[in-house]
């Protein structure tokens, strides 16, 4: 059978029915793009090979457990696994110091930093994702002020006008939002890793 002409979904179905050969075809079909993706971000051939192997171990385990449901999006799904393994690597290595949230340190200043190299921008993406999950847990009024201030760039006067509360109330909500965000970060063990 010529597996090179089969689509990813067909190859996966064939592999899951007990045939090992389609898996080899699936890997060789996608390996160049996935390996290049890893290598660009890791900049180390041996380490990139390790992460590439780990990616496919995870892919195979997920397929065998029947947990794959990204119909037709095998490459993107595999890239996401590789991306997460790269993030895990940088966190494990602790090559970037952990910043603990303090009054002097503002996570929003870090997120605005545009002078980031590849590994830092990966970490930045992860921090943004973690941060948005935590912000969604804040009380609605605090979440609103925080988003208007830091994501929409509004002044407290503009926030006051838009929300119909006094400037002092807006400031108070912002203060509590940051206090609660800090508590959530500690509770959820979210570390902010930036260079």
N, C-alpha and C positions, 0 to 999 in steps of 0.2 A: 504493500500500500504506500502511496506517495503522500507522506504527511506534510510535505512542504506546501502543498496546495490547499491544505485545510485551514480554516479560521481558528482562532484561539479557543472559542467556545466548543467547537467540534473536537479539538485536540483534548481539551479538559474532559469532555464527556467520555471520549475514548479511553483516556487514562484512568478515569474513575471506574470504568467497567472492567478494569483489571489488566490493561495493556500498558507496559512501561514505556514502549517506544514513543508514543505521542508526547510524553513528558520531555524527552530529549529534544524532540522537534520544537516544542514550545520554548524550551530554554534557549536553544541555539538561535531561534528566530528573534528572540528579544534580548539576548545577552549583550549585544554590542551597545544598544541604547542604555540599558540599565547600568552596565559597567561604566560607561562614559559618564553617566549622571553621578555615580558614586565617586569616581576618580576626580572629577572636576571639584567636588566638594571636600575630598579628603586629601588630595595631593600627595598620596603615598601608595605606590603600586601594590605592595604586600598587604597593607591594611585594607585597601580597596578590594583586593581579592577576598580577604576574610569576610568583609561586610557583604560582598556579592554572594559568597557561599551561605552566609547566615540568612540572607534574604531568601534564597531558594529553599533552604531548610524550612523556614517559616511558611513559604508558599506551599511546599509539599505537605507539611503538617496540617495546614489550614484546609487544603484540598481533601486530604484523607479524612479529616473530621467532618467533611461535608459542610463546612462553614463558608464556602465561596459562593457569593451570589451576585457578583459584579458582572452580570451578563454582557459580554462583548467589550469589557473595559479592563482586560487582563493587564495590559502594559501599565495603565495609570494606577491600578491597584497595587501592582508589584513595585512601582516607583514610590508609592506612599509607604510601603513596608520598608524599602531601602532608606527613604527619608527619615523615618522614625528610628531606624537602627543607627543612622549617622548622628542624629540628635542624642540618642542614648550613649553613643561612643564619646561625644564631647562632654556630656554630663559626667560619665564615669571617669574620664581622664582628668576632670576638673582643671582643664587647661585654661579655663577662664574663671576668675574669682567669683565666688558667690556674693552677690550684694544683698544685704538684708535691708528691708524697707525701714527707713528712718525718716524723721522730719526733714533732714537735709537732703535725702535722696528721693528723687521724684521719678518713678518709673516712666511717666509720660515724657520726660526729657530724653530718656534713653530711646524710646520708641521713635522720636523725631530725628534721631541721629542718622544722617544719610551717608556718612563716610564709613560704611561697613564692608568688610571683606566677605567672601562667600560663607565661611563658617559662622561668622557673626550674624549674617543675614538669616541663616537657617535658625539660629538660636532666637533671633528677633521674631521670626515667624511663630516659633513655638511659644515664646513669651506672650505675643499678642493673642494667640489662641487660648492660652491658659488664663490670661487676664480677662478676656471677654467672657469666659465661662464664669469667672468669679464675680465680675460686674453684674452678670445676670442674676446672681443670688442676692444682690442688695435690695433693700426696700425700694419700691417704685419711685418715690420722690427723690431719694438720694441718687438712684441710678440716672434719673432724668437730668439732674443738675450736673453730675459728673460727665455724662455724655455730651451735653451742650457745651460744657467748659472745655473738655480736653479733645473731643472728637470733632465738634463743630467750631471750636475756637471762639465762642461767644464770651463777651465780658460779663461780669456779674450784673451790670446794669441791664444788658440785653437779656440775660437769663431772667432777671426780675420782671422785665416787660413781657417776655414771652410766656412765663409761667404764672404771672399774676400774683407773685409773692414779693415781699419786701427784699431789698438787697441783703439785709441782715439774715433773713430766713434762708435765702439762697446760699450765703456764706456758711451758715450753720449746717445746712444739709450737705454742703461740700465737705466740711470738716468731718462730719459723721460718716460720710461715704468713704473718706480716706482711712479713718480709724477702723471702720468695719472691713474695708478691703484688706488692711494690714492683718486683722484678726483672721480673715478667711485664708489669707496667704499662709499664715502660720498653721492654721487648722488643717489645710489641705496640703501642707508641706510643699508649697510651690516655691521653688528656688529661682531667682532671677539671675541667669547666667549671661553676662555680657563681657566683652573684652574691655 
